[in-house]
Amino acid sequence: MKKLKPRIKICKVPGCHKETFTDKSVFCGEHERVFNSSVKTAEKAAMIVGRLVLTSLVGKSKK
């Protein structure tokens, strides 16, 4: 039986030709850190917007 070479996964960011660290990774290490920090920022922004909407809804219902 013929042995298959393991496929090397490349980062999905356009213009980046680095290898990923694990088989399940989508990005290389550099872009993984950038992605995670942007997700954390988006989560914080969503929490602030949700808090403002909830506060406005509760304020209207008390009147």
MOVENZI-V768118 format. One record per pair of residues at least 24 apart in sequence whose C-alpha atoms are under 8 Angstrom apart, sorted by the first residue. I is the first residue (numbers start at 1). J is the second residue. D is the distance in whole Angstrom. If there is no record, write none. Layout:
# MOVENZI-V768118
((I;J;D) (I;J;D))
This chain:
# MOVENZI-V768118
none
